[in-house]
Amino acid sequence: MFVARQLERWELPELSDVATLLTSELVTNVVLHAGTPPSLIVAVADGSVEIGVGDDDQRLPVAEVGHAFDLPADPDPLLVREGGRGLPLVDHLADEWGAAAIGDGKQIWFRLEAQDWGYRTSCQCHGDSIDRVRLQSGRFALAIPGAWDSDHPHADPLADEGQL
């Protein structure tokens, strides 16, 4: 629900179904395989949404990104298996994804690109004096209110006070 609310706030509802599905799959992987509490990062910049799910398990996925996670041509074996769908779905549906070691754990991240985002030109993503947070993908996120906060009916009331 958190991811869907953020995408609604950023006026990116067309990414909501895929983003929530992939986030759910990655959080499920943390619960089943890492056994540690998950962490979640959701960021948007210039119409690109990046979501990272982290845990305290240092084991990275075995297959290389974009290689051994292909969906089978015959979907029946995939549908009857109890697991193993998370990373193939991420690989198939995300525009880009990866895994990064962070501290004593890891983060699996994925990126979805919006086809048309009304705030693309008003995004403050490229200013020189803006504090940035480096995401594990190598991109940066900003912890500031966006243009979408001023008139949006679901704007965060704390956004006006700079307390995001």
C-alpha positions in Angstrom: 0.0 0.0 0.0 2.9 2.4 0.8 4.3 2.0 -2.8 0.9 2.5 -4.4 0.2 5.6 -2.3 3.6 7.1 -3.2 3.0 6.5 -6.9 -0.5 8.0 -6.6 1.1 11.1 -4.9 3.7 11.4 -7.7 0.9 11.0 -10.3 2.3 7.8 -11.7 -0.6 5.4 -11.2 0.2 3.5 -14.5 3.3 2.1 -12.7 1.4 1.0 -9.6 0.4 -2.5 -10.5 3.8 -3.6 -11.6 5.6 -1.7 -8.8 3.5 -3.2 -6.1 3.7 -6.7 -7.5 7.5 -6.6 -7.8 7.9 -5.0 -4.3 5.7 -7.7 -2.9 7.8 -10.4 -4.5 11.1 -8.9 -3.2 9.7 -8.4 0.3 8.5 -12.1 0.2 12.0 -13.1 -0.8 13.4 -11.3 2.3 10.9 -13.0 4.6 11.4 -16.5 3.2 15.1 -16.5 2.4 16.9 -13.8 4.5 14.8 -14.1 7.7 15.6 -10.5 8.6 13.3 -7.4 8.6 13.0 -5.9 5.1 13.8 -2.2 4.4 12.2 -0.3 1.6 13.3 2.7 -0.4 11.0 4.4 -3.0 12.3 7.2 -5.1 11.3 9.1 -8.2 13.3 11.4 -10.5 12.5 12.6 -14.0 9.7 10.0 -14.4 11.9 7.1 -13.3 10.7 5.2 -10.2 13.3 3.2 -8.3 12.4 0.8 -5.5 14.9 -1.0 -3.3 14.2 -3.8 -0.9 17.0 -4.5 1.5 17.8 -7.1 4.2 20.6 -8.1 6.6 21.6 -11.2 4.6 24.8 -10.8 2.6 24.0 -13.5 0.1 23.4 -12.0 -3.4 21.2 -13.7 -6.0 23.2 -16.5 -7.7 22.4 -15.7 -11.3 23.7 -12.7 -13.1 21.3 -9.9 -13.8 19.4 -10.5 -17.1 20.7 -14.1 -17.5 19.4 -17.2 -15.8 16.1 -15.7 -14.6 14.2 -16.1 -17.9 10.5 -17.1 -17.6 9.9 -20.5 -19.1 8.2 -20.8 -22.6 5.7 -23.2 -21.1 4.1 -21.4 -18.1 2.6 -24.5 -16.5 5.7 -25.5 -14.5 6.0 -21.9 -13.2 2.4 -21.8 -12.1 2.5 -25.0 -10.1 5.8 -24.3 -8.3 5.5 -22.9 -4.8 8.4 -20.4 -5.3 11.0 -19.1 -7.6 8.9 -16.5 -9.3 10.2 -13.3 -7.7 13.4 -12.6 -9.6 12.1 -13.9 -12.9 9.2 -11.5 -12.6 11.5 -8.6 -11.7 13.8 -9.5 -14.6 10.8 -9.7 -17.0 8.8 -6.6 -15.9 11.3 -4.0 -14.6 13.1 -1.7 -17.0 16.3 -2.4 -15.1 17.2 -4.1 -11.8 20.2 -5.2 -9.8 21.6 -6.3 -6.5 24.1 -4.5 -4.3 25.9 -5.4 -1.1 25.3 -2.7 1.5 26.8 -2.8 4.9 26.1 -6.2 6.5 23.4 -7.0 4.0 22.1 -6.4 0.5 19.5 -4.5 -1.5 17.7 -5.7 -4.6 16.5 -2.7 -6.6 14.4 -2.2 -9.7 13.5 0.7 -11.9 10.3 1.5 -13.9 10.1 4.3 -16.4 7.0 6.4 -16.9 6.0 6.9 -20.5 4.7 10.5 -19.8 5.2 12.3 -16.6 3.9 15.8 -16.3 6.6 16.9 -13.8 9.6 15.8 -15.9 10.6 19.4 -16.8 9.8 20.9 -13.4 11.8 18.2 -11.5 14.6 19.8 -9.3 16.7 16.7 -9.9 19.6 18.4 -11.5 20.3 21.5 -9.3 23.8 22.0 -8.0 22.8 22.9 -4.4 20.4 20.0 -3.6 21.2 17.3 -1.1 21.1 14.0 -2.8 20.9 10.4 -1.4 22.8 7.9 -3.4 20.8 4.8 -4.3 22.4 1.4 -4.6 21.8 1.6 -8.4 24.2 4.5 -8.6 21.4 7.0 -9.2 20.5 9.7 -6.8 17.2 10.6 -5.0 16.2 13.9 -3.4 14.5 14.2 0.0 12.6 17.3 -0.9 9.0 18.2 -1.8 8.2 18.0 -5.5 6.1 20.1 -7.8 3.4 17.4 -7.3 3.0 18.4 -3.6 1.6 22.0 -4.2 -1.9 21.2 -5.5 -2.2 17.5 -5.3 -5.3 16.4 -3.2 -3.3 13.6 -1.5 -0.2 15.8 -0.7 1.6 15.0 2.5 0.8 17.8 5.0 4.4 17.6 6.3 5.8 18.3 2.8 5.0 22.0 3.1 7.2 22.1 6.2 10.1 20.2 4.5 9.7 17.2 6.9 9.5 14.4 4.3 
